[in-house]
Amino acid sequence: MISLGSYLAISFALFVCGILVMIARKNIIAMLLGIELILNASALNFAAYTKFVNNNLDGHILSLFIIVIAAAEASVGLGIVIRFFQLRESIHIDDAATLQN
């Protein structure tokens, strides 16, 4: 049986990987993937705490909402990235600082 500490360790590793990806990469798509990793880490935390502490479905339902929000964030973010690529022909975050309109 997997313990709560194992779930928290995996969640912490996902969170740290997401933060490192967001800091280290200049690519907008990679930054969106880093945000997805952070959201998945928080969903894993909610599900693990619910399983081991409360034994009810509140954390699982909250995790489902996080997954839905992450999917919506990915679709809106990719739409913005596609439009940005059409305008600038680049997906580097430094080029986004020059946008005026």
C-alpha positions in Angstrom: 0.0 0.0 0.0 1.3 3.4 -0.9 1.5 5.9 2.0 0.5 9.6 2.1 4.2 10.5 2.1 4.7 8.8 -1.2 1.9 10.8 -2.8 3.2 14.0 -1.3 6.8 13.3 -2.6 5.5 12.7 -6.1 3.4 15.8 -5.9 6.3 17.9 -4.7 8.5 16.5 -7.5 5.8 17.5 -10.0 5.5 21.0 -8.5 9.2 21.6 -8.5 9.5 20.4 -12.1 6.7 22.8 -13.1 8.4 25.7 -11.4 11.7 24.9 -13.0 10.1 24.6 -16.4 8.4 28.0 -16.0 11.6 29.6 -14.8 14.1 28.0 -17.2 12.2 28.1 -20.5 11.6 31.0 -22.8 9.0 29.1 -24.9 5.4 30.0 -24.2 4.2 26.4 -24.8 6.8 25.0 -22.4 5.6 27.5 -19.8 2.0 26.4 -20.3 3.2 22.8 -19.7 4.8 24.0 -16.5 1.5 25.4 -15.3 -0.1 22.1 -16.1 2.4 20.3 -14.0 1.7 22.6 -11.1 -2.0 22.1 -11.4 -1.6 18.4 -11.6 0.5 18.5 -8.4 -2.2 20.3 -6.5 -4.9 17.9 -7.8 -2.7 15.0 -6.6 -2.4 16.6 -3.2 -6.2 17.1 -2.8 -6.9 13.5 -3.8 -4.2 12.1 -1.5 -5.3 14.1 1.5 -8.9 13.1 0.9 -8.0 9.5 0.7 -5.9 9.3 3.8 -7.3 12.0 6.1 -11.0 12.6 5.4 -12.1 9.4 3.6 -14.8 11.3 1.6 -15.1 12.6 -2.0 -14.5 16.3 -1.5 -10.8 16.3 -2.6 -11.6 14.1 -5.6 -14.3 16.4 -6.7 -12.0 19.4 -6.3 -9.3 17.5 -8.3 -11.9 17.0 -11.1 -12.5 20.8 -11.1 -8.8 21.4 -11.3 -8.5 19.1 -14.3 -11.4 20.9 -16.0 -9.8 24.3 -15.3 -6.5 23.0 -16.6 -8.1 21.9 -19.8 -9.8 25.2 -20.3 -6.5 27.0 -19.5 -4.7 24.9 -22.1 -7.2 25.6 -24.8 -7.3 29.3 -24.2 -3.6 29.5 -23.8 -3.0 27.6 -27.0 -5.4 29.9 -28.8 -3.4 32.9 -27.6 -0.1 31.2 -28.6 -1.4 30.4 -32.1 -2.5 34.1 -32.6 0.8 35.3 -31.2 2.7 33.1 -33.6 0.6 34.4 -36.5 1.6 38.0 -35.5 5.2 37.5 -34.6 6.2 34.2 -36.1 7.9 33.3 -32.8 6.7 31.7 -29.5 9.5 33.2 -27.3 8.2 35.1 -24.2 10.7 37.9 -24.8 8.9 38.8 -28.0 5.6 39.2 -26.1 7.0 42.1 -24.2 6.9 44.2 -27.4 3.1 43.8 -28.0 1.3 47.2 -27.7 -2.3 46.5 -28.8 
